[in-house]
Amino acid sequence: MRTSLSGNALFDWDVTSGESYCNFEGVSCNIQGYVEKIDMTGWSVSGHFPAGICSYLPELHILRLGHNHLYGDFLHSIINCSLLEELNMSSLYLRGTLPDFSPLKSLRVLDMSYNFFTGDFPMSVTNLSDLEMLNFNENVELNLWQLPENTSKLTKLKSMILMTCMLYGPIPASIGNMTSLIDLELSGNYLTGQIPAEIGFLKNLQQLELYYNYYLSGSVPEELGNLTELVDMDISVNKLTGKVPESICRLPKLEVLQLYNNSLSGEIPSAIANLTTLRILSIYDNSFTGEVPQNLGRLSPMIVLDLSENRLSGPLPAEVCNRGKLIYFLALDNMFSGVLPDGYTKCNTLLRFRVSHNRLEGPIPGGLLALPHVSIIDLSYNNFSGSIATTTGTARNLTELFLQSNKISGLLPPEISGAINLVKIDVSNNLLSGPVPFQIGFLTKLNLLMLQGNMLNSSIPNSISMLKSLNVLDLSNNKLTGNVPESLSVLLPNSINFSNNRLSGPIPLSLIKGGLLESFSGNPGLCVPVSVSSDQGFPICSQT
């Protein structure tokens, strides 16, 4: 083995020194001096792995080869290691067919994840009665196969990970007999039919992953509420319908509940607000209605809350930041109304806050726009009023600010230039007035600046030409006056729109040659140099 493999981790495998191989890194021997364990996990060794290893290592119990760069036709010979209890070949990206595993009657752990095996799935694994862990995650070149009823013979199995491995058809009801299961992951396949109620018999189950099967249908079984050890349930991206059983929302250890991208309806059970362990709740892209329990988050350490793309109404839940851990709050595309709760200004851990396309109103709390870690704030398409707080300039991690299509008035505060990492600003279609602040030019990372549809009434500041990363600039439909700065030519060939303002004087020739003449329409005071054809809709500038 040493002569056919290479890698820095094998440096101390010096077979010429006379030192016992039992002392080699990753090798363990029994008291008789026979090798019983080889663990080369993550060594990044490469080369041809010998096919006849079992004839040299008759007492081998554990073979871990994961995360290396091995090749050769050695897999079919490994089944001759009849005493093997653990075989891990994860992330070798091997090709070829899989063997009959039946001879490995002592096998407890079989991990063949992240490979490119072809042909049929080895149904022989159902004969391995001592198996405790089975993992074929990410084997996308296998033939389509169905989970057989006799899988339930594996009564000692604690972890069954069969994600993204071409599994199709129904989940057999007999799976409910596998009561040792702690981890059941069947996501990313082509499973059909209903989620069997018999899964509710898996009294030890802590993790249930059935997401991205697309065709699982019917209602969510009430019996899943019997899984009192459950910590993580994800049944997203399917065709599930009906209401969420209240029994699930009472599970005492539940930390993660993900139901997004289904056709679930009804109200969110109020019992969910009484959970003390819930960290992640993601139910976006369903048809939930009614109000969100107002005390959601009061007792639980919420990290992610995504309520987006439903038909939820009433006020936003006021206590989601109560435990001081919230990172993502997403509630866009609903019918929420009322004001933003004052408590949101204390969400100091928040990274993303998106509540666009609702019916929210009232002023935007200045503290929300000044949160220390927030990266994205999206309040667009609501009925917010009042002004943009000057404290926005202290949001040093803010990269995207979307306030468009509200009723925000007052000035665009010059202090916004303090938010030095801003990449996108959209405050279009509001009631802003006053000047475009010269300080906007200090935001050198900006690639999108949308100020159109307001009542801004200054000249265009020359400082905009300092925005070398700008791709989109729209100042249209305002009351801007004065000349068009020649310096703006440095922004070419980007999207620029100054239409429907009160600009005057000549349009710089460089911008005309850049194909931007249409961007100045609706400014009666603008003209073009004599060298430009007058059929462009602009008068020729006076020569005096």
TAFEN-V356101 format. One record per pair of residues at least 24 apart in sequence whose C-alpha atoms are under 6 Angstrom apart, sorted by the first residue. I is the first residue (numbers start at 1). J is the second residue. D is the distance in whole Angstrom. If there is no record, write none. Layout:
i,j,d
I,J,D
I,J,D
This chain:
i,j,d
4,48,6
5,46,6
5,47,5
6,45,6
6,46,6
7,45,5
9,43,6
35,60,6
36,60,4
36,61,5
37,61,6
37,62,5
38,63,5
39,64,5
40,64,6
40,65,5
41,65,5
41,66,5
41,67,6
42,67,5
44,68,5
45,69,6
46,70,5
48,72,5
51,77,6
54,80,6
54,81,5
61,85,5
62,86,5
63,87,5
64,88,5
65,89,5
66,90,4
66,91,6
67,91,5
67,92,6
68,92,6
90,114,6
100,124,6
107,131,6
108,132,5
109,133,5
110,134,5
111,135,5
112,136,5
113,137,4
113,138,6
114,138,5
114,139,6
115,139,5
116,141,6
118,142,5
119,143,5
126,151,5
129,154,5
131,157,6
132,156,5
132,157,4
132,158,5
133,157,6
133,158,6
133,159,5
134,160,5
135,161,5
136,162,5
137,162,5
137,163,5
137,164,6
138,164,5
138,165,6
139,165,5
140,165,5
152,177,6
152,178,6
156,180,6
157,181,6
158,182,5
159,183,5
160,184,5
161,185,5
162,186,5
163,187,5
163,188,6
164,188,5
164,189,5
173,198,6
176,201,5
181,205,6
182,206,5
183,207,5
184,208,5
185,209,5
186,210,5
187,211,5
187,212,6
188,212,5
188,213,5
189,213,5
192,216,5
193,217,6
194,218,5
197,221,5
197,223,6
200,224,5
200,226,6
200,227,6
203,227,5
204,229,6
205,229,6
205,230,6
206,230,4
206,231,5
207,231,6
207,232,5
208,233,5
209,233,6
209,234,5
210,235,5
211,235,4
211,236,5
211,237,6
212,237,5
213,238,6
214,238,4
215,239,6
230,254,6
231,255,5
232,256,5
233,257,5
234,258,5
235,259,5
236,260,5
236,261,6
237,261,5
237,262,6
238,262,5
254,278,6
255,279,5
256,280,5
257,281,5
258,282,5
259,283,5
260,284,5
260,285,6
261,285,5
261,286,6
262,286,5
276,300,4
279,303,5
280,304,5
281,305,5
282,306,5
283,307,6
284,308,5
284,309,5
285,309,5
285,310,6
286,310,5
287,311,6
295,319,6
296,320,6
298,322,5
302,326,5
303,327,5
304,328,5
305,329,5
306,330,5
306,331,6
307,331,5
308,332,5
308,333,6
309,333,5
309,334,6
310,334,5
321,347,6
325,349,6
326,350,6
327,351,5
328,352,5
329,353,5
330,354,5
331,355,5
332,356,5
332,357,6
333,357,5
333,358,6
334,358,5
335,359,6
350,374,5
351,375,5
352,376,5
353,377,5
354,378,5
355,379,5
356,380,5
356,381,6
357,381,5
357,382,6
358,382,5
370,394,6
370,395,5
371,395,6
373,397,6
374,398,6
375,399,5
376,400,5
377,401,5
378,402,5
379,403,5
380,404,5
380,405,6
381,405,5
381,406,6
382,406,5
383,407,6
390,415,6
392,416,6
393,418,4
393,419,5
394,419,6
395,419,5
398,422,6
399,423,5
400,424,5
401,425,5
402,426,5
403,427,5
404,428,5
404,429,6
405,429,5
405,430,6
406,430,5
407,431,6
414,439,6
417,442,6
417,443,6
422,446,6
423,447,6
424,448,5
425,449,5
426,450,5
427,451,5
428,452,5
428,453,5
429,453,4
429,454,6
430,454,5
438,463,6
441,466,6
441,467,6
445,469,6
446,470,6
447,471,5
448,472,5
449,473,5
450,474,5
451,475,5
452,476,5
452,477,6
453,477,5
453,478,6
454,478,5
455,479,6
476,500,6
477,501,6
